Amino acid sequence: MSGNPYQDDRGNKDATITNPNGGGEMTPAVGTGKDMNTTDAFLVGDSMTGGYGKDGPDILHDCTIAVNPGEIAVIVGPNGAGKSTGMKAVFGMLNLRQGSVRLDGEDITNLSPQNRVAKGMGFVPQTNNIFTSMTVEENLEMGAFIRKDDFADTMEQVYHLFPILKEKRNQPAGELSGGQRQQVAVGRSLMTQPKVLMLDEPTAGVSPIVMDELFDRIIEVSRTGIPILMVEQNARQALEIADKGYVLVQGRNAFTGTGKDLLADEDVRKSFLGG
């Protein structure tokens, strides 16, 4: 036991829920993030510069974010730092003026978000991420819309990861608590058998107890082998579960390293973690 409640050995390790082709090694560097070797990263948004619209100002400036199988990489920083914009750039929701996005060694910079889903990217937005009038099970079935095979086994694996969803599978998703809705959203994304899972502020608006539970479930998902890239406002708690962390400031890499290293960094603690 590590003493860290988020790092104790627990959870599902069934890798069949994912489709983990590819791999690579990435060596983090504490500091500016400029010296990170992302050549072989499984998912990488490399040196991204861009903003919204053709004529809008750049929000990201030479920003690099990457994650490998079995890892949790978190993006933290102050409000307005470009965290969610960086996530959306990786998912193809804004045009890059510079840089590229690669998944499993393939350049997907010019693919639409829907084509990136077909390539294996699962994305869970912060809000409006479930069909409130549909039941829990119908939401999960919607997640399998791109699949042509029998997805019953994946459904059972999602229910194993999130037991409360099986209990409430016939209940309209709009009647669930905030934390349960987030589990539905993550579960629906897992129904696609993604190669990588991207979560934008998964604990926004939930209580500390529910946040801990959600982080536990996220760890369980990562232990199936799925790389997880996550934007999170609760920086200290997110870095406690992170294999890699990216601190963004004004759309740039300010600090990059392991979660443990960033938690121990005096400048990071003073500037972003309240001392």
C-alpha positions in Angstrom: 0.0 0.0 0.0 1.4 3.4 -1.0 -0.4 5.5 1.6 -1.9 7.5 -1.3 -5.6 6.6 -1.4 -5.7 7.0 -5.2 -2.7 4.8 -5.8 -3.4 1.6 -3.8 -3.7 -1.5 -5.9 -7.4 -1.9 -6.6 -9.8 -2.1 -9.5 -10.6 -3.8 -12.7 -7.7 -4.9 -14.9 -9.6 -6.4 -17.8 -8.0 -5.0 -20.9 -10.6 -6.4 -23.3 -12.7 -3.3 -22.8 -10.2 -1.4 -24.8 -8.6 -1.6 -28.2 -5.0 -0.9 -27.2 -2.9 -1.1 -30.4 0.4 0.7 -30.4 2.6 2.1 -27.7 5.7 4.0 -27.1 7.9 5.5 -24.4 8.0 9.1 -23.3 10.4 10.7 -20.8 9.0 13.7 -18.9 11.1 16.7 -18.1 10.3 19.0 -15.2 10.4 22.6 -16.3 9.2 24.2 -19.4 8.2 21.0 -21.1 10.2 21.8 -24.2 12.6 18.9 -23.8 10.0 16.1 -23.7 10.5 13.3 -26.2 7.1 12.8 -27.7 8.2 11.1 -30.9 6.8 7.7 -29.9 3.9 8.8 -27.7 0.7 7.0 -28.3 -1.4 10.2 -28.4 0.3 13.6 -28.8 -0.8 17.1 -29.6 2.6 18.4 -30.7 3.6 22.1 -30.6 0.0 23.2 -31.1 -0.7 26.8 -31.8 -4.2 27.9 -32.6 -7.6 29.4 -31.5 -11.2 29.4 -32.5 -12.3 30.5 -35.9 -10.2 31.5 -38.9 -9.5 35.0 -37.6 -9.6 34.5 -33.9 -6.6 35.1 -31.7 -4.3 32.2 -30.8 -5.1 30.6 -27.4 -2.6 27.8 -27.6 1.1 28.7 -28.1 3.5 25.9 -29.0 1.7 23.7 -26.6 2.5 20.0 -26.3 0.4 17.3 -24.6 1.0 13.5 -24.7 -0.1 10.2 -23.1 0.8 6.6 -23.4 -1.1 3.4 -22.7 -1.9 2.7 -19.1 -1.1 6.3 -18.1 -3.2 9.1 -16.7 -2.0 12.5 -18.0 -3.7 15.6 -16.5 -3.8 19.1 -17.7 -4.0 21.7 -14.9 -3.6 25.5 -14.6 -5.4 28.7 -13.7 -8.7 29.7 -15.2 -8.3 30.8 -18.8 -5.0 29.0 -19.2 -6.2 27.1 -22.3 -6.7 23.7 -20.6 -10.0 22.7 -22.3 -8.9 24.4 -25.5 -5.8 22.1 -25.6 -8.1 19.1 -25.1 -10.4 20.3 -27.9 -7.5 20.9 -30.2 -6.3 17.3 -29.7 -9.9 16.2 -30.5 -10.1 18.3 -33.6 -12.6 20.9 -32.5 -10.5 23.9 -33.5 -8.1 24.5 -36.4 -4.3 24.5 -35.6 -2.2 27.1 -37.3 0.9 25.2 -36.2 1.7 21.7 -34.9 0.1 18.3 -35.3 -1.9 15.6 -33.6 -0.8 11.9 -33.8 -2.6 8.8 -32.6 -0.9 5.5 -32.6 1.8 6.8 -35.0 -0.7 8.2 -37.5 -1.0 11.9 -38.2 -4.7 12.8 -37.7 -4.3 16.6 -37.7 -6.7 17.1 -40.6 -9.4 14.6 -39.4 -12.8 15.7 -38.2 -13.8 14.9 -34.6 -16.2 12.1 -35.8 -13.4 10.6 -37.8 -11.1 10.7 -34.8 -13.8 8.8 -32.8 -13.7 6.2 -35.6 -9.9 6.0 -35.2 -10.2 5.3 -31.5 -10.6 8.6 -29.6 -13.2 8.7 -26.8 -14.1 12.3 -25.7 -16.3 13.2 -22.7 -17.1 16.9 -22.6 -17.6 18.8 -19.4 -21.3 19.6 -19.9 -24.2 18.3 -22.0 -22.5 14.9 -22.1 -25.6 12.6 -21.7 -29.0 12.2 -23.2 -31.2 13.1 -20.2 -34.5 11.7 -21.6 -33.0 8.3 -22.4 -32.4 5.6 -19.9 -28.9 4.7 -18.6 -28.8 1.7 -20.8 -30.0 3.5 -23.9 -27.2 6.1 -23.3 -24.7 3.3 -23.3 -26.2 1.7 -26.4 -25.8 5.1 -28.1 -22.1 4.9 -27.4 -21.9 1.8 -29.5 -23.3 3.4 -32.6 -20.1 3.0 -34.6 -19.8 -0.7 -33.8 -21.1 -3.5 -36.0 -20.3 -6.3 -33.7 -22.1 -7.6 -30.6 -21.3 -5.1 -27.8 -23.1 -7.0 -25.0 -19.8 -8.0 -23.4 -18.6 -4.4 -23.4 -21.9 -3.3 -21.7 -21.3 -5.8 -18.9 -17.7 -4.6 -18.5 -19.0 -1.0 -18.2 -21.5 -2.2 -15.6 -18.7 -3.9 -13.8 -16.7 -0.7 -13.7 -19.7 1.4 -12.6 -22.1 -0.9 -10.6 -24.5 1.9 -9.8 -25.3 2.2 -13.6 -26.4 -1.4 -13.7 -28.7 -0.8 -10.7 -30.2 2.2 -12.5 -30.0 1.0 -16.1 -33.7 1.5 -16.7 -33.9 4.9 -15.1 -33.8 8.1 -17.2 -30.3 9.5 -17.1 -31.6 13.0 -16.3 -32.8 11.7 -12.9 -29.3 10.7 -11.8 -26.9 12.7 -9.5 -24.1 14.7 -11.1 -21.5 12.0 -10.3 -23.7 9.3 -11.7 -24.3 11.3 -14.9 -20.5 11.5 -15.3 -20.2 7.8 -15.0 -22.9 7.4 -17.7 -20.9 9.8 -19.9 -17.6 7.9 -19.4 -19.4 4.5 -19.8 -20.9 5.6 -23.1 -17.5 6.6 -24.4 -16.1 3.3 -23.3 -18.7 1.5 -25.4 -16.8 2.5 -28.5 -13.8 0.5 -27.3 -11.6 3.5 -27.5 -7.8 3.5 -27.8 -7.6 6.6 -25.7 -10.1 8.3 -23.4 -10.2 12.1 -23.0 -12.1 13.7 -20.1 -12.8 17.4 -19.8 -13.3 18.5 -16.1 -14.9 15.1 -15.0 -15.4 16.3 -11.4 -16.7 19.8 -12.1 -19.5 20.6 -9.7 -19.5 17.5 -7.6 -18.8 17.1 -3.9 -15.4 16.0 -2.6 -16.8 12.5 -1.7 -18.1 12.1 -5.3 -14.9 13.5 -6.7 -12.9 10.8 -4.8 -15.2 8.1 -6.2 -14.9 9.4 -9.7 -11.1 9.4 -9.5 -11.2 5.9 -8.2 -13.2 4.9 -11.3 -10.9 6.7 -13.6 -7.9 4.8 -12.1 -9.8 1.5 -12.7 -10.4 2.5 -16.3 -6.7 3.3 -16.8 -5.7 -0.1 -15.3 -7.5 -1.7 -18.3 -4.7 -0.2 -20.4 -6.6 2.8 -21.8 -4.5 6.0 -21.9 -6.4 8.8 -20.2 -5.9 12.5 -20.9 -7.8 14.6 -18.5 -8.4 18.3 -17.9 -9.1 19.0 -14.2 -9.6 22.1 -12.1 -9.0 20.2 -8.8 -5.2 20.3 -9.5 -3.8 18.8 -6.4 -6.1 15.8 -6.4 -5.6 15.3 -10.1 -1.8 15.3 -9.8 -2.0 12.7 -7.0 -3.4 10.2 -9.5 -1.3 11.4 -12.5 1.5 9.6 -14.2 2.2 12.8 -16.1 1.1 16.4 -15.5 1.0 19.5 -17.7 0.6 22.9 -16.1 -0.5 25.4 -18.7 -0.3 29.2 -18.4 -1.7 31.4 -21.1 -1.8 28.5 -23.5 1.8 27.5 -23.0 3.6 24.6 -21.2 4.7 26.2 -17.9 5.7 23.0 -16.1 5.8 19.4 -17.2 6.6 16.2 -15.2 5.3 13.4 -13.2 2.4 14.1 -10.9 4.7 13.4 -8.0 7.4 15.8 -9.2 4.9 18.6 -9.8 3.4 18.2 -6.4 6.9 18.5 -4.9 7.9 21.5 -7.1 7.9 24.6 -4.9 7.0 27.0 -7.7 4.1 24.8 -8.8 2.8 24.5 -5.2 3.0 28.3 -4.6 1.5 29.3 -7.9 -1.1 26.7 -8.6 -1.7 24.6 -5.5 -2.1 27.1 -2.8 1.3 26.7 -1.2 
